Amino acid sequence: MKPLLFNVIRQMCRRDASLRKRVVSLERLILASASPRRQQLLSRIYNSFDSVPSGIDELTPSGMSPAETVECLAFQKAMAVWQRFPNAVVLGADTVIAIDGETLGKPENRSHAQKMLRRLSGRSHDVYTGVAIVSKHKSDVFHCKAAVDFWELRETEIAWYVQSDEPMDKAGAYGIQGIGAILVKRITGDFFTIVGLPISQTVRALENFAVYPSYAEDK
């Protein structure tokens, strides 16, 4: 076969494969969250999705482990939105901090945030993020875990950071992707689990629901 003809056929095959993938990917994806962090992560991978806050009370039965808690809450969020949009594929996620056998969610106020940060100061804690995907055909729930070591924090650091209001909507009262990064000495595990969405595992899980990443067009 002549090289020119071969290249034309190869480009046609690539284009056809890309089109088939995009047709399969026409399932509507909804993120059951108003979290800017999760929206930003998804927007790097998918050209089109909607964000719909679940509005749930985020309550779980007592005695649950951190892993069970985040899976339960992620599933509640996804289900609450899926019931309103039953033809969509709905993604829910939830993140908590665990230290000394206790689960830490979002701080109630600035004083509570300072108390959380003092507790994390100079110590290691675990971060759990649960992910749930729900469609009319099936559902999937999983979690990822990472460990974070904090520097010893000075009271002036804690007061300054809390004054920024960055901790107020984040589990454990800090955001590693923001100025809260200066509190962190080291991490073990997936960075994006700590941010709030283990994106690599989530992308692979969504492929089982016929939702695929947005690939660059052939030039």
C-alpha positions, 0 to 999 in steps of 0.5 A: 500500500502506498504511504500516502493512502496508508496515512489517509486510512489510518487517520480515518480509522482514528477519526472513526474510533474517536467518534464511536467513543464520543457517541458512547460518552453521550451519557449525561454526567452530573456531579452531586456537589457544589464543591469548586475543588471537585468541579475543577478536577472534573473540568480538566478531564470532561468537556461537559458535566453539570453540578447539582448540590445534593442538599442532604443533611450528611447524617450517618449511623453511629459507629461507622468507620471513616471508610464506611462514613464517606462511602455512605455519604457519597452514596446518599449525595449521588442518590439524592440527585439521581432521583431528580435526574434518573436518566443521568450518571450521577457522581457523589463524593465525600471526604473526612479526616480521621485521627485518634479513632475519631472522624473530623468533618467540616468545622462549625465555626472559626473557634472549632477550626482552630481546635481542629488544627491544634489537634492535627499539629505535629501529627499524622492523620488519615484522609478518606474520600468516598466516591459513589456513581449511580445510574438507572442501570447500576451503581458503584461505591468505593473509597481511597485513603491517604496519610498527611503529616502536619508541621508543628503549628504556631498559634500565630499560623493557626490564627492567620490561616483561620482568619482567611476563611479557607478552612471553613468548608473543608474536612479537618479545617484545611485545604491542601490545594490552597494556602493550607499547603504550608501546614503540610509536612508530607503526604503518603498516597494520592494527592487528589484523595486529600483534595476531595476526589481521587480523580484517576480511580474515578475516571476509570470507574466512570468508564464502566458507566459509558462516561469517558474522558475528553480526548484531544482531536487528531490534528 
